[in-house]
Amino acid sequence: MAAYLIRRLWQMIPTLLGVVLLVFVLFKAFGGDPAEILAGLNATTQQVDAIRQQLGLNEPWWVQLWINIKQIVTFEWGRSWATNESVANIFSTRLPATLTVMLPILILDALIALPIAMWVAYRRGSLADRAIMVITTVALSVSFLVYIILGQYVFGFQLGWFPVQGWSDSTLKNLVTYVPLPVALALLVGVAPQTRLYRTFFLDELGHDYVRTARAKGMTEGKVLFKHVLRNAMIPILTNIGLALPGVFVGSFLIEMFFSIPGLGREVILAVNRSDYPVLQALTVYLAMLTMLINLIVDVLYKMVDPRVVLK
């Protein structure tokens, strides 16, 4: 196990270098000129040149790339080109708000979708199964933006149950007051596809011979479902959860913008509008590292769920 972990961690280095190089090339080829954006429309050529000199944009491309690599190695991302705030401080101060919204979504999504999917798979073909499949299909057909607009209008403006915008320094107050509405709307979108997918996994396992053998031996349906079916279905379920985790953080961008949550999502959108390359680079590298670490953790969990899995 130790040798496998070391080898996987070592393989992350060239992958990260590839991500850094790709982001650098895309930014240079397709991104706007940060100096012109920061200077404004009425800036003179001398002012734009001065900003470009200050940001180091006049240096050769290989010098700029080497500076970026040193920032990654030292975890010193420099300062925002737009606000002059430390990039490390931006992440440390905005990340708690993002986690306050995203962690409940991640946890509740799995806790709600798994039992529903197992129940409808066990009752395949019943009226309840068909009704839930229809409901999830309709939920999948509606854009998340529509959920946000209707949710804010109905539950915020009409009923007044939740505030549609705002944030505080108290985590408890945020969880009780500001988080429930965006989390509920996100679950309306996220639970539907997960339920349909997990139902497919459970149906596949229920059709195997070991299920019929367990039932023939007199094992109760509860033991069959939770001891055998769920355990064998956990490998594709873990794979799906691992692939979805980075996407959930990307999905926080829309939530944070519409609900005025001071998290990383809103900060990144502002950075895109301002061509704030240090912030964008740091986020891209962090997401790449997060994705690779999640994949590694999922592979280790395979071994814990099914001892027959061999890590090579």
N, C-alpha and C positions, 0 to 999 in steps of 0.2 A: 504493500500500500504506500509506504513512504517513497519508494523509488518511482512509483506511478505519479504521485503528487509532485515530486520534484521535476520529473520530466514534463508534466503538463504545465507547471509554472514556467519552466524554461521556454517552452514553446510559445508562451504568450508574448515574449519579447519581440520576435520578428513580426508578429501580428500587429502589435502596437505600433511598431515602426512603420508598417504599411499603412495603418490608419492615419498616422501623423503625416506621412508623405502625401496620401490621397487628399486629406483636408487642406494641406498647404497648396497643392496644385490646383484644387478646385477653387480655393479662395483667390489665388493669384489670377486664374484664368477667367473666372466668371463673376467674382465679387466686385463691388464698386470700389472706387478709390476712397479709402478711409479719410485721407487728408481733405479731399473735397467735401465729403459728407460732414466732417467735423467743423470745417471752416464755414460752411454755409453758402448760400447762393450768391451773396454779395461780397464774398471774400476776393481779395486780389491774388494775383499769381504769386507775389512774394509771400503772402500769408500762407497760401497752400504749400509752397516750398518749405517754409519754416516748420509747419506741422509735419510734413513728410520727413524732414531732417530730424525732428524731435522724436518721431516714432521709429526711426531707423529704417524707413522704407526705401531710402536711397542706397542701402547696402546691397551687395550682390545677393542673389537668391540663396546661394549655398550658405552664406553667412547668416541670413535670416532663418534658414532651416536649422542650422546648428544651434542657434539661440533657442529655438523652440524645443529641440531635443534636450538641451541642458535644463530648460524649465521643467520638463517632464521628469527627468532624473532627480532633480532637487526638489520637486513639488513646489517650486516657486514660479507661479504663473505670471508674475509681473502685475501690472496695474491696468485697469480698464482704460481704453483709449478715450472713451466718452466722458466718464465721471472721475477718472483718476483714482478710483477706489481699488484697493487690493482685491485681486481676483479670488484669493484664498478667503478673504473676509466676506466677499459676496456669497461664496458657496456655504460658508459656515453660518451665516446669518439667514440665508434663504432656505437652506435645506430643511430645517425643522418644520417650517410651514408646509413644505411639500410632503414630508413624511407624515405629518398630522392628517393629511387628506388621503394620501395614497395607501398607507398601511391598513386602515379600516377597509378600503376597497379590496385590497389583495386578500385579506383574511376572510371577509364576509363573502366574497365572490366564491371562494372554494367551499366554505362552510354551507352555503345555500345551494350551490349547483350540485355538489356531490350527492347529498341525500335525495334531492329531487330526481336526479338522473337515475340513481339506483332504484328508486321506487317505481318510476315509469317504465324502466327496463324490465323489472319483475312483473309488472302488469301490462306487458306489451299487448297492444291490440285492444285494450279496454277503452271505455269512453274517456276516462281520466287521462290516459296516455295520449289519445288523439287530441283532446282539448289542450293539453300542455304543449303539444307539438305545434298546434295552430297558434297559440299565444306566443310562443317563442319565435315562430316564423314572422308574425306581425311585428314583434319587437325588433327583430333583425332588419326589417324593411324601413324603419324610421331612423333618420339621421340623429346623431347625438345632439347636434345643434338644435333640432326641433324639441328634444326633451328639455334642454336647458331653457329655451325661450318659454315653452309652456309651463315648465316647473316654476320658473321665477314669477310668471304672471299669475298662475293659480295659487300656489302655496305662499308666495311672497306678497304680491300686490293685492290679490283678491281676499284670500283667507288670512293673511298676515301671520302665518304660523312660524315662518323662518325669515330672517333678513336675507336679502339677495346679495348684499355686499357688506364687507367689513372684516376686521380681524383685530385681535388683541394680543397682549403679551402673556396671557394666561392660557396654558394648554388645555386646562379643564373647561374653561369658558368657550374656547374654540370648538372643542369636541361636542359640547352641549348645544351651542348656539349657532355657530357658523358652518360646521362640518356636515351635519345631518342631511341637508338638502343636496349639496353636490354629491355626497356619497350615495344617497338614494337614487339620484338620477344616473350616476355612473353604473350602479348595480342593475338598473333597468336595461341598460345596454349590454353589460358584460355577462350577466347570468344567463341570458338566452342562448348565445352561441356555446357557452361552456356546458350548459345542460344538454344540448343536442349532441355535442361531441362526446361527453362522458357517457351518455346513454348508449351511443354506438359501441364504446369500449366495453360496457357492461353486457350488452347484448352479445357481443362476440365471445365473451368468457362464458356466458350462460349456455351457449351452444356447444361447449366442449364436453368430452366424455367424462372428465373427472367430476363434473357437476352431477351428471346422472348417476355416477358411481357413489358419490357422497349421499345422494338422496336414497339410493337403493340400500345403503347401509343403515338407514334410519336417522340420519343427521337432520336436525331441524333446519328450516329455511333460514333462520337467523344466522346459524353457524355457517351454512353454505354461502350465504351472501357476504358476511363480514369476515369470515376466516379464510375463505378460498377465493371467491369472485373478486372482492375488493382488493385483496392482496395482489392477485395476478394482474388486475387492471391498473394498479398503481404505477407501473412502469410507463405506459403511454400517458397517464395523467400527469406524472411528474415531468415528463418531457414537455407536455403542453404548458404547464405552469411555468417551467423554466424559460420557455420561449416567450411567454406572455409578460414576464416581469419587466424587462426593459421597455416593452411597449406601453405598459401602464404608466411609467414615468414620462414617456413622451406624450401620452394622452393627458397628462396633467396640465399641459400648456393651455388647452382650451378651457379647462375648468378654472384655472387661476386667472385667466384674462377676464372671463365673464363674471366671476365672483369676487374680483379684486383681492385675490389672495396673494400676499407678498412672498411667493415661493420662487423656485428656480425656473419654473415654466414661464412665468411672466417676465422674469429677468432675461431669459434667453430670447424671447420674442423682441424685447427691446434691443437686445444686442444685435439681432439680425437686422432690424430697421436702421441701426446706427453703424452697421459693419464693424462691430466691436470684436475684432478677431481674437484677442486673448481670452475673452469669455467663451466664445464659440469653440475655440480650440480646447479649452479646459473641459467643457461639457462633453465634447465628442470623445475625448480620451477617457474621461470618467465613465461614460456609457459603454465604451468598448471594453474597459477593464471590468465593469459590472457584468456585462454579458458573458465574458469569458469565465469570470469567477462563478457566476450562476451555473454555467454549463458544467464546470468542474464539480460543484456541489451536487448537482443533479446526478452526475455519473457516480459519485460516491454513494448517494442515496439509493441508486440501483442495487448496489451490493448489499445495503442494509435491508432493502425490501425483499430481494431475491438472492439468497446466498449462492445460487448457481451461476450468477453473473461473475465473469472473470475480467478484471481490469488489467489491460495490457498496455 
